[in-house]
Amino acid sequence: MKGTSPAKIQKALTAVAQTLPAKRESLIPALQAVQEKLRWLPRPAMLGISKYLKIPESEVWGTASFYAQFRFSPVGKNILTVCRGTACHVRGSAGILSELEKEMGIQAGETTPDLKFSLEKIACLGSCALAPVMVVNAAIYGAMNPAKGKGLLDQLRRKSKSKKRAASKSKTRRAK
């Protein structure tokens, strides 16, 4: 699986140093800011935060690992999240999750090797009236079923392929 370049990590750390004071109270905002830029928290980034804030790396790791919002491995460009709350469960979210796992070839909590897709599950999104609910790249979709979930995945795949073709054509045109 691909990682994040040292240059990108340094750029994210520089942004943190320019916007946050070097105080212990800046730890969570620093973790959030770095993750927002990199989409995850690689170990070298956490070490950089530790050095900037002058706190032990173990404290940075302990804080980051306490909160579910922080990621410690790269995530896909597209994040699909299936709610597993009671209302969603009763209305079939397990089938949606199972269909997506089968279609993507990964389990919930994993990312495809090409870093195009991550599949997640969440205890409750708080949108029970729309159950079962799925979130795709921060957009909420209600009244889902396995076929609709697969349809959304297929849309994302087509969109990804069309962008790749457009980029390829653009490179071809420039090369002539």
VMD Tcl script that draws the C-alpha trace (Angstrom):
set ca {
  {0.00 0.00 0.00}
  {1.23 3.46 -0.86}
  {2.24 5.92 1.82}
  {2.67 9.66 1.96}
  {5.82 11.39 0.77}
  {8.13 13.09 3.27}
  {7.60 16.35 1.35}
  {3.81 16.20 1.87}
  {4.29 15.40 5.55}
  {6.67 18.34 5.96}
  {4.25 20.67 4.17}
  {1.45 19.62 6.54}
  {3.70 20.10 9.58}
  {4.81 23.52 8.35}
  {1.16 24.57 8.03}
  {0.56 23.46 11.62}
  {3.56 25.44 12.85}
  {2.29 28.53 11.03}
  {-1.23 28.35 12.46}
  {-1.01 26.79 15.92}
  {1.02 27.81 18.97}
  {3.62 25.32 20.19}
  {1.63 24.43 23.30}
  {0.28 21.14 24.65}
  {-3.27 22.48 24.11}
  {-2.59 22.46 20.35}
  {-2.22 18.68 20.20}
  {-5.71 17.72 19.03}
  {-6.02 20.65 16.60}
  {-2.56 19.75 15.22}
  {-3.58 16.12 14.72}
  {-6.79 17.24 13.03}
  {-4.99 19.70 10.77}
  {-2.40 17.15 9.66}
  {-5.04 14.51 9.03}
  {-7.11 17.00 7.06}
  {-4.17 17.60 4.74}
  {-2.86 14.02 4.50}
  {-6.14 12.13 5.09}
  {-4.38 10.01 7.73}
  {-1.66 10.28 10.41}
  {1.58 8.64 9.32}
  {4.08 7.99 12.10}
  {6.59 10.61 10.83}
  {3.83 13.24 11.02}
  {3.05 12.31 14.62}
  {6.76 12.47 15.43}
  {6.87 15.95 13.84}
  {3.92 17.07 15.96}
  {5.66 15.68 19.03}
  {8.82 17.67 18.29}
  {6.95 20.89 17.48}
  {4.81 20.75 20.62}
  {7.70 19.45 22.73}
  {5.68 16.56 24.14}
  {6.54 12.85 24.12}
  {5.62 10.89 21.01}
  {3.85 8.42 23.30}
  {1.48 11.20 24.37}
  {0.77 12.12 20.74}
  {0.09 8.47 19.92}
  {-1.97 7.95 23.09}
  {-4.15 10.95 22.34}
  {-4.59 10.10 18.65}
  {-5.38 6.45 19.34}
  {-7.98 7.40 21.96}
  {-10.19 9.18 19.42}
  {-11.96 7.26 16.64}
  {-11.66 10.25 14.28}
  {-7.95 9.66 13.67}
  {-6.69 7.24 11.03}
  {-3.36 5.43 11.11}
  {-3.34 4.02 7.60}
  {-4.02 5.65 4.23}
  {-7.66 5.94 3.23}
  {-9.20 5.76 -0.20}
  {-10.13 8.73 -2.31}
  {-13.76 7.64 -1.83}
  {-15.00 6.70 1.63}
  {-18.17 4.63 1.93}
  {-19.62 4.33 5.42}
  {-22.52 2.08 6.39}
  {-24.48 2.83 9.55}
  {-24.91 -0.16 11.86}
  {-27.15 1.53 14.43}
  {-30.27 -0.23 15.67}
  {-32.72 1.29 13.15}
  {-30.33 0.67 10.26}
  {-29.58 -2.86 11.45}
  {-33.27 -3.74 11.72}
  {-33.84 -2.37 8.22}
  {-31.02 -4.33 6.58}
  {-27.70 -2.49 6.82}
  {-25.86 -5.80 7.30}
  {-26.86 -6.79 3.76}
  {-25.62 -3.48 2.38}
  {-22.29 -3.87 4.14}
  {-21.96 -7.48 2.98}
  {-22.69 -6.54 -0.65}
  {-20.13 -3.72 -0.60}
  {-17.50 -5.98 0.98}
  {-18.11 -8.57 -1.74}
  {-18.03 -6.00 -4.55}
  {-14.93 -4.18 -3.26}
  {-13.03 -7.27 -2.17}
  {-12.28 -5.75 1.23}
  {-13.77 -5.81 4.72}
  {-15.15 -2.87 6.68}
  {-12.21 -0.87 8.04}
  {-10.04 -1.59 4.99}
  {-8.94 0.30 1.89}
  {-8.53 -1.08 -1.62}
  {-4.87 -1.52 -2.64}
  {-5.22 1.18 -5.33}
  {-6.36 3.66 -2.61}
  {-9.55 4.46 -4.53}
  {-12.02 3.19 -1.92}
  {-12.30 2.75 1.84}
  {-15.19 0.92 3.45}
  {-16.22 1.80 6.98}
  {-19.01 1.05 9.37}
  {-20.20 3.30 12.15}
  {-22.24 2.55 15.27}
  {-24.82 5.25 14.50}
  {-25.04 8.25 12.20}
  {-28.08 9.68 13.97}
  {-30.22 9.64 10.82}
  {-32.56 6.90 12.02}
  {-35.61 8.23 10.17}
  {-33.74 7.58 6.89}
  {-32.61 4.05 7.84}
  {-30.76 2.22 6.54}
  {-28.23 4.96 5.89}
  {-24.98 5.08 3.97}
  {-22.55 7.99 3.65}
  {-20.44 8.39 0.53}
  {-17.78 11.12 0.70}
  {-19.83 13.06 3.30}
  {-23.12 12.81 1.32}
  {-25.89 10.99 3.19}
  {-28.06 8.45 1.36}
  {-31.18 7.09 3.07}
  {-33.54 4.18 2.46}
  {-30.63 2.13 1.14}
  {-30.52 -1.52 0.18}
  {-27.75 -3.76 -1.20}
  {-28.61 -2.94 -4.84}
  {-28.58 0.82 -4.21}
  {-25.25 0.50 -2.36}
  {-23.75 -1.39 -5.30}
  {-25.21 1.24 -7.65}
  {-23.46 4.05 -5.77}
  {-20.20 2.10 -5.86}
  {-20.60 1.54 -9.61}
  {-21.21 5.29 -10.11}
  {-17.99 6.10 -8.24}
  {-16.07 3.55 -10.30}
  {-17.38 5.02 -13.58}
  {-16.56 8.54 -12.42}
  {-13.05 7.44 -11.48}
  {-12.52 5.77 -14.88}
  {-13.80 8.79 -16.81}
  {-11.44 11.10 -14.90}
  {-8.57 8.72 -15.63}
  {-9.44 8.65 -19.35}
  {-9.72 12.45 -19.45}
  {-6.32 12.81 -17.77}
  {-4.82 10.29 -20.18}
  {-6.23 12.16 -23.20}
  {-4.90 15.42 -21.83}
  {-1.41 13.94 -21.51}
  {-1.66 12.52 -25.04}
  {-2.63 15.88 -26.48}
  {0.29 17.60 -24.80}
  {2.71 14.99 -26.04}
  {1.89 15.59 -29.72}
}
mol new
graphics top color blue
foreach p $ca { graphics top sphere $p radius 0.5 }
foreach p [lrange $ca 0 end-1] q [lrange $ca 1 end] { graphics top cylinder $p $q radius 0.2 }
display resetview
